[in-house]
């Protein structure tokens, strides 16, 4: 949760900037330098100047009238002229100046030519004429004279060049201004102010490579400052000044290059269609403008316009290969064509040109190297990428703490040092010494340790990774012929259904509200009140009807003063509150709830996560529960959000993985206020330290041992909210994926060749960054909350979907190779519909039983900001596929009353509450009763019934009996359906522990091949539709549990 990292700011330091301007905040200012209103006003008075820019292929300056070339002279504009030469020359000067003063510029130029014939080495007259033209407001004439001086005189003074740059900017030619400033700096490299100006202007235009070059020099010559360090840390995320660019476009529509800034800003928000629309005329008008060309190519790839790429490639500018982004686009294109060796080569070329400092590039490089079997090379790059991810999270934490945390700033410095970026490290450490909050007793010593590594000979980047990349680039295969790839045929049949849900909680006896302290609704939320409470499905009495437990949290954190969580028994589809009779008592400040058979006695147990002591309730098998928390050895009073009971190490015993959120006491003490009305709002989690997650190993006797220190190395603890457990990557054993709030997500993978043998070598390795699951596709950490897991594209592997904060997109991670994922949100059509929503609970589920999954999301803000542009209560969303990996949101008015209303949605789970073979949904809220959304979806055709379904329940014998991680491959006609029994289930919930397979009009599953967690396989034949079966590992035949016609 929290604010999105929008942009960076540099202090205004240059002549065409407001000298009174100050840094407006690193998270809110749109670009680097702030131009004065006077300069923008001058643009509107003058209009467009003649065009000339090295960025645009060096087109010749369009002079009003050709003037003779003069030899070098160093006089500056405004200095008195001391003209030498004959009396004829002197007369020409006087006549030229008089004609200029009268506004007769044609005569003035005639006399100037006469003067240059007799005194060709003197440019003072042109400078004086330029001054007169400026006084008369004839800016373009002044530009003509000064441009001629600069073009003909390599030693033209700084002031002449500065004046020319300022006038060129005032006439709406920023790219020419950039070229002039670059020329000035090449001639006068110690021009510090000009370097600041160029860095700022380049950042405003989106030319981050130009800005970075200047900021590096400034940092290495003791002129660095905090804003420059911010840009250097993440240059690709600097937002151009769209307002300035739009103003330039209005004044000079014939120069479309100013579209690049807004286009780049659109690209940061994944608005790729707008990017392509903006840049198409730029590429046509300025074919040598490399930044526009490469970003246009990226937009074509993101839009799936592969057929247009051949034309894009043929029309590449001469120096396009100097751009890292060119190579990135080529890598994307090669990857799309299945040329993974060529993709690796292209991404390697891009990384080399970026100094191996762009996480997005390295993530793609890692994936491509893995797909061609270069695992040894992967390790070097993956380690670098891990440090870059840590750097991103640390800088983000610093911004969220108002850039005043000495502790975090020093951590940024030390991470920079580990990356080999010592110059930046010294700057960050020096900056840390000035900060007031989170003071360190050894701050000076830590600064000096970094400073000792620095000398004038220290290279900008001393990492060995760049040299390693150079070696790799020589060994990688060449890129194959670039041409359009044939489209993949991955069609499948989609049902024609009318989705409909009805909230029947009250009618079916499910009365519960996840309540907060009474004053919260009026006063606003502390952060600990904003996340809501969870729910879990449990068939505690083993009667085949799914029961339900839900959380409550109306007391105080770390106390036992909340109303107890509730347990509802399902009796033929209706619910009865049996909390009292069952002796199920948890008065803690509850969060997530999970279910599992921790002691393998055949009865599912309940584990509740609290802000305080988590509690394990043993199912006694007689309808009652016993609190065995202390008996089994579960200890600790932390803020736990979600958990899972599963056999993580594969030894046959249930383990526990607990996801934790914020650490310390400050989250329960600090009150954050709205800037609008001083209303209490949830603080950003980055204000607080992350609490490390914990893992408990089951010892086989019903007790647990905290093995966190043995199994996990948590270099960057997150603030976790959701999790799923299952076979996710290509390695044996269960994996755990954790959604972290505002920092990189974690994928914990079992690191042992034989997962069935528990020994001292057992460990969980965090690999999310190297597998594409840590960040968004643009290498940004997000406010991750809920997780959905499944195979929505029906290709046989596991994909993930993660919900995020309002103002950011949810993220669809498609598995594109074994254990490799890519952000496909935009391509799938799932980006834009999520921007205005704050998503929590989420599930993929087949609601119409056609064999393909739908996507359902519970939404609602954490605080009432009282803003017209940010909703508090929000409607839920339901998406279906229109074709493979293409999604569309269904109209809320057609889905039932619940979808037409706004809610503060939180946890969301699926179950078949009435055993009719349709998946139903339970949603918890703040200040609103729990909803039970019964699935009344029907076929769109009146003469056709809804698709058939088969339900599967699993019991493992050679591993833990809950069988988490079991996979199913079901043959239905010509289709193969894939599914996996996962645990954790996303956000604070536990789904019904059952796989539901929709088979459309088919009447049976012809064969179902089961891969059990221990690795053994079984095939069951002829599973008839309309039934739930229990499959027991090793049993030859399935057991029919019930028919779906026996519905409640």
N, C-alpha and C positions, 0 to 999 in steps of 0.2 A: 504494500500500500504506500501511499505518499505521492509526493510530487514527481513529475516526469522531468528527466534531465533534458532541458530544452536547448540551451545554448551557452556560450561563453562571452566574456567581456574583456576588452583591453582598454586601458586608460587612454584617453585622447591626448596625443602628444605632438601633433603636427600642425603645420600652418593652415591647412584647410579644414581643421577641426576646431570645435568649440574649446577654447582654453579653460573654460570653467567647468567643463563636463567631468563627471566622476563615474567610477564604476557603478553601474546600476544593479549589480547583483549577478553572480555567475550563472544562476539558473534561469534568468528571465530576459536578459538583453539579447537581442536577435543576432548580433554580430560583434565585430571587433572594434571598430572605430566609429565614433558618432560625428557625422558631418554637421556643420552648423546650418541652421535654418537659412542663414544668409546665403550660403553657397547654393542650397537648393533653390532659393529664390532667384539667384543669378541664372541658374539653369533655365528657369521659366522665362526669364527676360531674353536670353540670348538664343536658345535653340541649339541646333546641332552644328558641331564643327566638322571640318574635313576629317576623314578617317585615316588612321595609320596605326598599326600595331603589330609587334612581332608575334603576339599570340595568335594573330589571324593570318599567318603566312607572309607578313611583311609587305602588305600592299603599299604602293607608292603614295605619298602624301599628295592629295589633290590641291595643288597650289592655285590660288586665284589667278596669278600671272607668274610665269617662270622668271626667276631672278638669277643673275650670274652667281657662280660659286665664289665664296671668299675663303681666304686662308685663315688659319687660327688666330684668335685674339682673345684675351681673357677678360675684357671689360664686362662689368655686370650691369644689368638693367637699372637705370636710375642714376648711374654715375655720370658725371659731366664728361662730355666728349672732348678728347684732345686729338683732333683730326690732323694727320700729316699729309704731305703731298703738295701739289702745285696749287696756285691761286685758283685755277680752274676747278680743282677738287673742292677747295674751300667754298667757292661760289655755289657749286652743286649742292653742298651740304646745306648752305643757308637757304637756297631756293627750295630744296626738298622739305626742310623743316617748316618753311613758311607755307608751302602748299599743304602740308599735313595739318598745320594749325587752322587752315581755312577749310579743311575737309576735302580738299582736292587730291584724293589718293592716287588717281591716275597720273597726275603730274608729279606727285611725290616719288612714285616708283620710277618715272622716267629720269628724274634727276638722280635717284639712287643708282640707276644703272650707269649713268655718266660718271658718277663718283667712283664706282667700283672699277671702271675701266682704268682710271688713273691711279687708284689706290686700292688694289684688290686685296691687300692684306688687312684691311681695317673693317671691322664689323660694327663699330660703335654707332654709325648712323642707323643701321637697322634696329639696334637696341633702342635708340632714342625715338625712332619712328614708332616702335612697338609701344613705348611709354605713352606717346601722344595718342595713339589709337585706343589704348586702355582708358585714358582720361576722357575720351569722347564716347566711350562705350562701344567701340568697334572691336569687339573681342576677337572675332575671327580674323580680322586684318592683323591684329597684334600677334595672334597665333602664327599667321603666315610668316611674319618677319622673324619671330623667335625660332620657329621650326627650321627656317633656312639657316639661322646662325648655328643651331645645334647640329643640323645635318652636315654642314660644311666645316664645322670646327670641333674635332674630337675633344679639345680642351676647353670647350665652353664652360663658363663658370657655374658653380652650384646654384647661385641665385637665378641665373637665366633659366636653367633647367627646372628649378622649383616653380618659377613664375609660369613657365610653359605648362608644367603639370597642373598647377592650380587653375589656369585658364581652360585647359583641356577638360578638366573635371567639371568646371562651371558651365561648359557648353555641352555637357552630357555625353562625354566620351571617356568613360572610366577605363576601358581596356587600353586606350591610347595612353591614359595617365599611368597605368601600370607599366607599360613599355618605357615611358619616359623615366619613371622612377627607377626601373631596373637599369637603364642606361646610366643614370646619375650615379647609382651605387657602384656600378662597374668601374666608373671613372674615379669616384670618390668613396672608396670602401669604408672610410671612417665616418661617413655621414649617418650618425646614429638616429637623428630625428627622421631622416628620410626612410630609414629602415623601419622605424615604428610606423610611419605613415603607410608604407607599402604593405606591411604585414596587416594593418587594419583594413585597408581598402581591399586587399586580396581576400581577406576573410569575409568581408561584406558581400563580395561578388561570388563567393563560393570557391575561390581558387586556393584551396587549403595547401597545396604543394608550394605555391609561391609564398604564402604566409609562413609556413614551417621553415623554409630556407632562411628567412630573415630572423625569425625568432631563435633559431639555433645560433646564428652568429651573435645575436645580442646576448644570449645566455653565456656564450663562451668568452665574451668580452666585458663581463661584469655589468651588463645593462638589463639583465633579466628581471622579471617581476612576476607576481603571482598569476596574473591573468594570462601572461605568455606561457607559463608553465602548464596552466589548465589546457590551453589549446594544444601544446606539444604532447600532452598526455593522451588526448583523443581528438586529433585533428579532423577525422572523418565525421565527427558528430557536431562540428560547429555549424550552426544554422546561419545561412546568409541573411542579409538584410533585405527581405522581400519588398518592404515598403519603398526603400530607395530604388531597388531595381524596377519596380512598377512605375515609379516616377520617371525614371530614365526612359522606359519604354513609351510612356506618353509623350515625352519631349522629342524623342528620336526614334520613331517607329521603324525607320529604315535600317537601324542597327539592332537586330534581334538577339544579339549575344547576351543582353541583359536578362533574357528569359532564363539563362542558365541558373542564376541564383534562386529564383522561385522554384525552378524545376528540381534543383538539388534539395531544397527544403521539402518539396512534395515527396521526393524519394525517401527521405528520412521517415516520412509518415506512410510509406508504402502506397502512395497514390500514383501508381505506375502509369495508369492511363493518362493522367494529367501531365506526367513527365514526358511521355511520348508526344502528346499534343503540343506541348510548349516547345519541344526541341526539334520537331520535324522541320519547321521553317528555319531554325537556326542552322541545322545541318545543310539545308539547301542553299542558304544565303552565305554561310561561312564554312565551306567544306574543310578548311584547314584549321578550324577551331577545335582543337583536340579534346578539351574537357567536355564540350557539348556532344561531340561525336561519340565518345566512350559511354557517357551517361545515357545517350539515346540507345546505344546497343544494349546496355543493361536493361533498359525499359522494354525493349523488344523481347529479350529473353524472359523477363518476369511476366510479360503478357502472353507468353507462349507463341509468339509470332516467329517461329523457327524458319518458316519459308522466306522471311524478309532478311535473314541473317546473311545470306550469300551476297545480296546486294550491298548490305552494310559493310561486309568484309572487303569487297571489291573497291569500294569508294573510300577506303581508309586513307587518312592524311599521311604524308611522307614520314613524319616523325612519330606516328602513333605508337610505335613500339617502345618509345621512351616512357610511356605512361603506364604505371602499374595497373590502373583500372582497365586499360585496354587488354592486358593479359588476363585480368580477372574475368572479363566478358568472354574472351576466347576460351578460358577454362570452363566456364559455364556451358558454352556451346559444345565443346568437346565432350563434356560430361553427359549432356543431353543425347549425344550421338552414341554413347557407350564407349567412347575412346578414353578410358580412364588413365591410361599411360600419358596420352596427350594432355589430358586435363591436369594431371600431376605436374607435367612440364610447364604448362601455362601458369598454374598457381605458384609454382616455384619461382618463375620469372617475376611475377607480381610481388611475391614476398621479398625477393632480393631488392627490388626497387623501393620497397617500403621499410627496408632495414629489419624485416621480420617483426614488425611492430603493429600489424593489423590483425586482430583476432579473427575477423571474418575470413580473411584470406587463408590464415593458418588452419582454421577449421576445415575449409574446403580442401586444402592441401593434405591434411591428415587423412580425410576420408578417401581421397584419390590414391594416396600411397597405400592405404590398407587394401584397397580393392585391386591393387596390382602386386600385393604380397610383400611390400617393402616395410615390414614391421620394425626392423632395426632403425630405419630412417624415421619412422613415426615417433619413436621415443624422444628424440632430440627436439622435434617440433612440438610435440605434445607438452613437454615440460615448459617450453617457452610460452605456449598458449595458456597453460595453467597460471603462470605468473602474470600474464596480461589480464586474465580474468580477475585475479586477485587485485591487480592495480585498478581495474574498472570499478570493482565493488568498493574499494577503499576511497577512491576519489568521490564516488557517489555518496558514501557515508559522510565524508568531510563536508560536502555541499549541504547535505541535510542537517548538519550540525552548525550551520551558519558559518562555515569555514573558520571556526575558532577552536577546534579540538587539536591540541598539541600532540596528543597521543596518536590520533589517526594520521595527521600530517607527517609525523615521523615514520609511521608505518608505510605511507606512500613513498617516502624517501628511501627507505630500506628495500622496498620492493623494486624501485627504480634501480637501485644499486645491484640487486640480484640479476636484473635484466641486462646489466652492463651499461646502463645509461647514467653514467656517473655525473655528468654535467647537470642533468636534471635532478639527480638525487641530491647533489649539493644545494641546489636552489630550493628544493622542497624542505630539506633539513634546516636550511637557514631561515626559511619562512616559518617553520614550526617553532623556532625559538621565540618568535614574536607573539605567539598565540596565548590566549588567556585561560582557556578551558582545558580540562583533563591534563593538567600539568604533570610532567615527568621529572623525577628527581635526577635522572641521568641524561637529560636532553642534550646538554652541552657536550658530554662525552660521546654520545651517539653521533652528534653532528661532526665532531672532530674525527671520528673514525671514518666517516664518509669523506670528509675533506682531505684526509691523508692519502686517499686514492687518486687525487686530482693533481694534475700538473699541466703546464701549457701544451705538453705533447700528448696528453690523453685524448684518444679519438672520441668522437661523439658517441659511438656505440662500440664498446669493447667486448661485446658478447661473441662467443665462438660460433653461435648459431648461423650467422651470416656466412662465415667461411664454410660451414657444413652445408648450407644451402647451395653455395657455389659448386661444391663437389657433387651434390645430388643432381644439380641441373645438367652437369656434364654426363651423368650416367643415365638420366631418364630418357625414355624414348622420345623421338620427334613427334610432333603433332601430325596426325594423319591429315589427308586432304580435307579441308574444311568445306563441307557441303551440307545441305539439309538432310536430316535423318528421317527415315520413314516413321510415320506415326505408329505407336504401339496399339495393338488391338486388345483392349482390356474391357470390352463391353460386358455388361451383365443385365439381366432382366430386372426391372424395377416394378414394384407393385403400384397399382393405381388405386390409392386408398384415400379416404377422408378421415384424417386424424381428429379424434375427439376425446376429451378428458373431462371428467366431472369430479369435483371435490366432494367426496362422500364421507369425509372424516366424521362429521357429526352424526350422519345417518347410520354409520357403522360403529359408533360408540368410542371413537378415538378422540377423546377430549384432553388436550394438553397444549399449553403455551410455554414456550421456552422463555421464561420471564427474567427480567433484570430487576435491580433495585427500583422501587417505585419512582424515585426522583429522576431516574435516567431519562425517561421520556420527555420530561419538561426541561431539564437542565443540559441534556446532551450526554455524550459518551466519553468515558475514559477509554484508552486503547484496550484495556482488558475486557470491556463490555461490548466491544464492537464486532467480535468474531462470531458471536452466537454459540449455539450448542448443537451437538451431534445426535445421531440416532443409529440404531443397529437392528438388523433382522436376526432373530434367533428362534429356532424351533425347540424351545427348552423342554417341552414335554414329548417330543418325538412323535406327535400325532399327524405330521405331514402338513399342518397348517402353520404358516410363518407368523410367529409372534413378533413383538416390537418393543424395544426399549428406547426411551428418549431422555435427553439431558435437561437439567435445570441449573440456573446460575444466578439466583436473585439475592445472594448474600455477598460476602466480601472474599476477595482472593486470599488464599492461604488459610482460610477459616473453614470450619465445618458448620456453617450457619445458613446454607442454602436449603431450599426445599429439596427433598430427595429426588433423584432420577426416578422415572416411572417405568413400570413393566406392564405391558398389555398382552393378554392372552387372546389369540385368534380362535374363535369358536365358529366354525362354518362361515367365515368371512366377516364376522362381527368381532369387535374388540371389547374386552373386559379388563378394567384396571385391577390387577391382582398384586400391586406393589406391597401392600400390607401383608397379605397372606403368604407371599413368597419370601418374606424377610429380606427383600432386596433393598438395601439402605445405603445410599451414598449422598451425604449432605455437603459434599465438597463443591467448589466452584467448577462445575463440570464443563468439559470441552468435547472432545471426541470420544466415541465408544466403539469398541471392536469386540468381535465374538470369535471364539476358537476353543477347541478341546485341549486345554493346556496339559491335562494329565492323561489323555488318551483313554478315558473310561467310557467313551461313547456318548457322553452328554456334553453339549456345548456350554461353555462358560462365558462370563462377561468381564471385560477389562475396561474400566472407565479412566479416561485421562482428565486430570484436574489441574487447576492452578493451585498447587499444593500436592498432597499425597495422592498418587494414583491408586486405584483400588481394583483388586481381582476378586471376583465373586465366583466361587465354585458351585456348579450345578449339582445339587445333591441327588438328583434323579427322582425326587418325590414331589417336585413342584416348589421346592424351596432352594434358597441360595445361602451360602456361608461366606463371609468376608475372610479370606485366607491371605490377605496381603502380607502381613508380617510373617506368617508361617512359611510362605514360599520364598521369602527373602527380598521382596520388592521394596526398595527404600527410596528416599529422596523426595524433596519438596520443591519441585520446579514448575514451570509453565509448560505442560504437555498439551499438544493440540490434537494430534492423530497418532494412531498406533496400529500395529498388526501383530497377530499371533500366527507364526508360520515357522517351518523348519528351515531356517536360513542356512545352516551349515551342513544339512543333509545327513545328520546322524540319527534321524528317526525321532528326535525329541523336539517338542515345540519350543521355539525361541520367541522373544518379544523385541520388536524394534519400536522405540518411542521417538516421535518427532517433537522437538521442543522449540519454543518461540523466543521470547525476550528474557534476558537474565537479570538478576539483581532485584532490588526493591523499587527502583525508580519508576518502572512502568505502573506501579500501583499508587504512586505518590504524585507524579507530575501531571499537572492539568494544562492542556494546550487550549488556546482560545482562537475563535474565528476572528479574522481581521475585520470582517464586515460588522459584526454586532457583539463581539466578545463572548459569543456563545461557546460552551464547552464542546470541543471536537476531539476526535481520536488523534493522538500524536502519531507522527511518522515512526515506524518501528526502528528506523535508522538512528533515532535519538538514543537508543538503548543497545547494550551489548547483545550479541546473539548467544543463545543458550545452546551448547553442543547437544546433538542428538545422542541417545544412548541405546545400547543393545544388551539384552539379557539372554544368556545361553541357558537352555533347559538342561538340567543335569541328569534327567532320566528317573528321578525319584519324586517328581512333582515340585522341585525347588529350582530356583534360578540363581545364576551368578552374573554380576555386572562385569561384562567382558569388553566394555567400551574401549578401555585403554589397550587391551590386547588385540582387539580386532580392527580398530579404526584409528586412522591418523587424520584428525580434523584440523587441517591448517587454516581453514576459513569457515568457522561455524556459521551456519545460516540462521535465519529466523523462520523455521519451518511451519507450514500449515497443513499441507496435504501429503499423502504418500500412496504408492501402490507397490505391491510385491508380486513377483512372478518371474518367469523365464523371459528376460527382456533382451539380453545381448546373446552373442554366439557361444559364450563360454558355459560350461556345465554349472549347475547350481542356481539358486534363487538370487535375484537382484532386487534392490529396493530403490525406487525413484522418489525423491523428496522435492516438493515444490517449496522454494524459499521465497520469502517476502522481500523484494527489492534487492536481492543479491542472487548470485548464480545458483541454479538448481543443482542438486547432487544426484548422481547415479552410483550407488554402492554395489559393486560386483564382487562375488565370491572369488577369492584368489586362491584356488587350490585345484590341482589337476583331477583329483578324485574327491568329489563332493560327498561321497558316502563314507569317508573316513575322517573322523574328527580327531585332530591332533593339534599340537602347539603351533603348526604352521598356518592355521586358519586365520584369515584376515579378510576384511572388506576394503576394496580399493575404490577410491572415488575417481570415476572416469567420465563424468558428464561432458566436460569441455572437449575432450578428444573424440567423443561420440556424437556431438552435435546437439546435446540436450541441456547444456548449461544456460545458454543465452538464446535470444531471438536470432533470426537470420542475419540481422544487422549487428550482431555481437553486443547487444544490450541486455543487461539483466532487467527483469521485469518483476512486478509485484505479483508473484505467483501464488495461487491459492488452491483451487480444485484441480483434479486430474481425472481424465477419462482415459481408459485403456481398452483397446480392441483392434479389430482388423476391418476398418470401414471400407477400405479399397479392395477387399477380397483377394489379396495377393499372397496370403498365407503367413504374413509376419505381423508383428505387433506395432501399432502406431499409438501415439499419445496426443492428448489435447489438454492444454493448460489454460485456466482462466486467470484474468488479470484485472488491474485497476482501471477505472474509468479514464478515458483520454489515451489509453494504450490499447493495442489489439490483443485479443486472445491468440494463442499460438498452437498451430497444428503441426506436430512433428511427424512427418511420414518417414517410415523406415525405408531407406533407399538402397541398403546393402546390409549384409549380416552384421548386426550390432552398430549400424550407422544410421543416423537420422538427419533430416534436413527440414528447415522451416518452410512449409508449403502453404502457409496461411493465405497469402494473397492469391496464389494460383488457384486455391480451392474455393475462393469466394467467401472466405470466413473472416477476413480482416475488417472491412468497413462496417459490417453489421454489429461488431462488438465494441467499436470505439467509444460510444456513448454509454456503455453499460459497465458496471462493476460486477464481475462474475465471481460466484462462490462455488457451490456444489454443481457437479456436472457428471453426466453419464452418457456413454454410447449404449443404445439398446434398440432392439428390433421391435418396434411398436406395432407394425402391421404384418409381421411374420412372413415377409417376402424374402428373407435371407440376407438382407442388407441392413445396416445399422442407421438409426437416426441419432441425433445429438440434442440433448436437452440441458438447459442451463438455468440455474437459479441466480437472480440478480438482485442487487440492492446496495446502496451506499453505506459507508461506515459512519458518516456524519451528515447532519442536516446543515448544509452550508448556506442555505437561504439565498441561493443564486439561481437565476432563471436558466442559466446554461448548464447547470449540473443538477440532475434529478437526485432526490433522496430515495424515495420508493421507486422501483423499476419493475417492468413486466418480465416474466420469464421468457425464454426463447426456445423454439423447437426448429431444428434444421433437418432437411432431408437431402439426399443426393439426387441431382437431376441427371447426372451421368457419372462415370467413374471419377472420383476425386473432385467433383464439382458440386458445391452445396448451395442451397437456397433456403432462406428463412421463410417459414410458413406464416401466413397472415394470422396474427393473434386472435382476431375476431372470429376465425373459423375453428378454433381449437377448443372452445369452451370458455365459460365465464372466468375461470381462474386465470387464464392467459390474457384476458382482456383487462385485467386489473393490475395495479402496481402493488409491489410487496417489498419487504426487506428480507429477501430470500437468503438463506444460508446453506445448511446441509441438505443434500439431495441423494436419495438412494432408490433402488429398484427392487421390486418384489412382485410376486403373483399373489396378491392378497386374497383373492377368491377362487384360486386354482382353476381358472378358466382357460389357461394357456396364453393369456395376454399379460405383458409386463406392465405393472402399475408403478406409481411413483409416490414417494413420501418426501415432503419438503418441510423443513423447519424454518421459522422466521423469528424476527424480533417483534415483540408487541402484537403478535397475531398467532392464532392457534395453528398447530401443525395441520398441514393439508395432506389428505390421502387422495391422490388423483387416480381414479379408476379409469382404466383404458377401455373406451367404447369405440375405438377405431373400427371402421367398417369399409368394405369395398366400395369404390365409387360406382360400380355397376350393380344394379339392384338384383340381377340374376346371378351374381357371383358372391361367394362367401369370402370372409377374411382368410388369409393364409393359414395353413396348418402349422403345428409346432410340436417339437419333442423336447421334454425337459430331462436333464441329466444331473444326478447327484452322485458324488464319488466317495469311495472309502478306500484309502491306500493301506497296504499291509507291509510293504517293504520300506516304507518311509512313514513320516507322521501321517496319521489317519485322515487328517483334514484335506490332504492331497492338493494343497495350494501349489500351483505350477503345472498341474495336469493339462495337457493339450489334447484337443480333439480334431480329427480330420474326418469329416463326414461326407460320404458320396451320396448325392441326391440327383439322380438322372445324370446329366452331363456336367453338373456343377460339383465343385468341391468346397465345402464350408469349413472354415477354420475358427477355432475358439480356444480360449484358455481360461482356466479357473484361477483368478488372481485374488489377492488379499489386499487389505488396506482400503481400497475402493475409493480413493480420491480425497474428499474433504470431510473429516470427522465422522465417517460412517462405515458401516459394514453392510454390504448388500446381502440379499438372500444367497446362500452358498450353493449356487445352482447355475448351470449353463442352460440357456434357452435357445434352441435352434429353430428359427423359422424356416419352413421348407416350401412355402407357397402352396401350390395346388397338389404337390406330391402327397402320397399317402404313407410313405415310409422313408426312413433312412436306410438305404440299401446296405451300407457298411459304415461303421464308425471305428476308426483306428485311434486307440487311446495310448498316449505316451505318458506313463506315470512319472512322478518326480524322481524315482530311483533310476529311470532310464529304460525300464522294461516297456514293451508294447503288447497290446492286445487288440484284437478286432472283434467287434460284436456285429451281428448281421440282423437285418430285418427288424429295425426298431420302428414300430408302427406309430403314426402320428396320433395326437390327441392324448398322449400319456406322459407321465413322469416316470423315469426309471432310476433305480439305484444300481450303479456299476461298482462291483467290489474287485479290487485287484486280485487276479488269480482265479476268480470264479469264471466258469465257462459261459454262464448265461446271466443276463441282466434280471433284476427283480422289478416287476411292475409295482409302483407305489400307489398310483391312483390314475383314474381317467379324468380328463379335463371336463367331461360332462358332469362330474360330481362337484359342481361349483357351488359356492356359497353366495 
